[in-house]
Amino acid sequence: MNAPDRKIRPEIRQLDEAAVNRIAAGEVVERPASAVKELLENALDAGATRIEIAYADGGKTLIRVRDDGHGMAPDDLPLALSRHATSKIDGSDLLDIRSFGFRGEALPSLGAVGRLTITSRAAGSEGARISVSGGRVGKPRPEAAPHGTTVELRDLFHATPARLKFMRSDRAEAQAIADTARRLALSAPYVGFTLADVSQDAPRAILRLDAAQGELFDALEERVAAVLGRDFTENALRIDTKREGLRLTGFAGLPTYSRGAAVAQYLFVNGRPVRDKLLIGALRAAYSDVMARDRHPVVVLNIDCAPELVDVNVHPAKTEVRFRDPGLARGLVVSGLRHALAEGGHRSASTVAGAMLGAMAQPSRPFVSDRPSARAAQAAYQLQAPAGLADAQAEWQTPPAARAEPALETPDAAPLGAARAQIHDTYILAQTARGMVIVDQHAAHERLVYERLKRQRDAQGIAAQALLIPEIVELSAAEAAQILDFAPDLARLGLIVEPFGGTAVVVRETPAILGKIDARALIRDLLDELADLGSSSGLEARIDAVLSRMSCHGSIRAGRSMRVEEMNALLREMEATPLSGQCNHGRPTYVELSLAQIEKLFGRR
């Protein structure tokens, strides 16, 4: 048998500068929107008060960004195109980063994969222009230019044509550019932005945002309204909360003002747009109790903190960050949003009324009842005992003709008005000082019962049930240490976990409300969440899910006839209960129509 041929040892060689830049560009510049992001961040770091963005063919053939920042002197232009050359940090402390850019990679990376031209003039110096194509840098030459910098990038990826195959359609790339511009515009409300598509002979304006004025919150609200629409600011809550050196500010949409995809979630850390898994998970947890799983909240939120509390140098594109204390950041988002939503009380999104008006404007269709027969309904009613309205239960079987109706309340006596009628034994019609309210009696009472059960849980704790045979769970050493560190928190939720020698733990008690469960699977689920987020709300979420199901079964059903006192009692409890504007599944519990909207519907306006 012949001996196998030995492979030739590969030679280690130093890559040339052009190859290094093209490799770096693959990390920094994924698509035209990435190039726009880097150029806009440079403009903001330069102190610009006005930024103009133009693109052609989705940014594939042209990207131009012009700003009125401090500009660059002619001698600085060649240095700006050198790798790891920057004016934003001195390299002595990478945890004290106060600018968007700091890596010194954007301009040389862009020059390595496209045809780049920079024209700039700083105060007190002449204007100059420099060009680079495929990594080959030209010499600066004099150029008449206004104060500031103009960067023009043509034929992106012409030096790496294989990358063009991974590009999406012009329309998709243009949408990504617009989204990038909006995100950075939200982070800088005092800076004016314009975005134009110059693919055709006549430029088409995509975005025009004037610099906002006033105090921070007022300026931010003006910018948010311009970017996301006035509907959002009218249906959003102001957020401003602090915790141990971190401050959360911005706007959070009401649960009933939601989207079918997470396309309107704008998250920032020290003004830097991020798509951070930790913050997205915290956002989802904050709305988990008031929004359906297939819906997504609309938010504009910024976490401000000292630079040393967050590391922004964890990804070349700088879209991810790492907090020194991840649990603190996550807790700030969750508690801050939940507190704001609770303070919002029974408020529901005004856009629900608009959708209702649109539906009412459609041609009417015959009403087909899917309710049970009167005898079946009567039997079902006798089995229902909704909490909070038990005093009226004995009168529910009283024939309507035998009931003595009390005098109606003044319509403007309360935010949700006074009950006037019940429609199809399902919806309560109430008159308010401003118009009328239609309430889904089952959805509303379901939320009220659910909140009552949660208050009882918080006041008395979760009752635990001892296992007849404790469950022993074998774990790795790291997993055992992690779950035992979290054991005191689990005990408050009725789950008692103790060490059992070696790397095993024993589950002695489980939450009674969960009934019979697989303790081993529960521990594994908790460990997965701890590993992913550094904390666990899984057990509490499962308990809340049980409470939600209990509240659903213990609430007033659709099809139950109610007296006026009962309807008004429900309205008053809704006004006093936080989060009652939506049911446990995120659907609105009531719709409010103003008198002006009603008059418009009938052509009176």
TARACOR-V657207 format. One record per helix or strand. SS is the DSSP state (a for helix, b for strand). FROM is the first residue (numbers start at 0). TO is the last residue. If there is no record, write none. Layout:
SS:FROM:TO + SS:FROM:TO
This chain:
a:16:27 + a:31:44 + b:49:55 + a:56:58 + b:61:66 + a:73:79 + a:105:112 + b:114:120 + b:127:132 + b:135:136 + b:140:141 + b:147:153 + a:160:165 + a:169:186 + b:191:196 + b:203:208 + a:215:227 + a:229:233 + b:235:242 + b:245:252 + b:257:258 + b:264:268 + b:271:273 + a:276:286 + b:295:296 + b:298:303 + a:306:308 + b:309:310 + b:321:322 + a:325:342 + a:350:359 + a:373:382 + a:389:394 + a:399:401 + a:410:412 + b:417:422 + b:426:430 + b:434:439 + a:440:459 + b:463:473 + a:476:484 + a:486:491 + b:495:498 + b:503:510 + a:511:513 + a:518:532 + a:537:552 + a:563:575 + b:581:581 + b:587:587 + b:589:593 + a:594:600
